[in-house]
Amino acid sequence: METEDDLLMREINAFADRAEENKFSHADIKAIAMTLSAHFTHRTVDEIEAKLKDVWRSRDLYWMG
C-alpha cells in the first residue's frame, strides 16, 4: 500500500518528467510546491519544495523561485 509520501514523490517525479521534456526551461518550483501542498496536506510547502529541489538536482534540471 502506498503512503502519502509515495504518492507525493510520484507526483513530483511526474512534474520532473515534464520538465525533462524541455530540459532548458526553468520550472517554477515554488508554484509547483504550492500546488502540490493543496493535495498533500501532510507536508508543508517548504518540505515539498525541498523534495522538488532534490529531484531537480538529481536530474540536472533548472528551476526558478
C-alpha positions as CSV (number, residue, x, y, z in Angstrom):
1,M,0.0,0.0,0.0
2,E,1.3,3.4,-1.0
3,T,1.9,6.1,1.6
4,E,1.1,9.8,1.2
5,D,4.8,10.4,0.7
6,D,4.9,7.7,-2.0
7,L,2.1,9.4,-3.8
8,L,3.7,12.8,-3.4
9,M,7.0,11.5,-4.8
10,R,5.1,10.0,-7.8
11,E,3.6,13.5,-8.5
12,I,7.0,15.2,-8.0
13,N,8.6,12.8,-10.5
14,A,5.7,13.4,-13.0
15,F,6.4,17.1,-12.8
16,A,10.2,16.4,-13.3
17,D,9.4,14.1,-16.3
18,R,7.5,17.0,-17.9
19,A,10.4,19.4,-17.1
20,E,12.9,17.0,-18.7
21,E,11.0,17.2,-22.0
22,N,12.0,20.8,-22.2
23,K,15.3,20.5,-20.3
24,F,16.4,24.1,-20.7
25,S,13.3,25.7,-19.4
26,H,13.1,26.8,-15.8
27,A,10.3,25.3,-13.7
28,D,8.7,27.5,-11.0
29,I,9.5,25.2,-8.0
30,K,7.6,27.4,-5.5
31,A,4.4,27.3,-7.7
32,I,4.6,23.6,-8.1
33,A,5.2,23.2,-4.3
34,M,2.2,25.3,-3.6
35,T,0.0,23.3,-6.0
36,L,1.1,20.0,-4.5
37,S,0.6,21.2,-0.9
38,A,-3.1,21.7,-1.6
39,H,-3.3,17.9,-2.3
40,F,-0.7,16.7,0.2
41,T,-1.5,18.5,3.4
42,H,0.7,16.2,5.5
43,R,3.7,18.2,4.2
44,T,4.4,21.9,4.3
45,V,5.1,23.9,1.2
46,D,8.8,24.2,2.3
47,E,9.1,20.4,2.7
48,I,7.6,19.8,-0.7
49,E,9.9,22.5,-2.2
50,A,12.9,20.8,-0.7
51,K,11.8,17.4,-2.2
52,L,11.3,19.1,-5.6
53,K,14.8,20.6,-5.5
54,D,16.3,17.2,-4.6
55,V,14.7,15.6,-7.6
56,W,15.5,18.5,-9.9
57,R,19.2,18.4,-8.8
58,S,19.4,14.7,-9.3
59,R,18.1,15.1,-12.9
60,D,20.2,18.2,-13.7
61,L,17.1,20.3,-14.3
62,Y,16.7,24.1,-13.9
63,W,14.3,25.9,-11.7
64,M,13.4,29.4,-10.6
65,G,11.9,30.6,-7.4
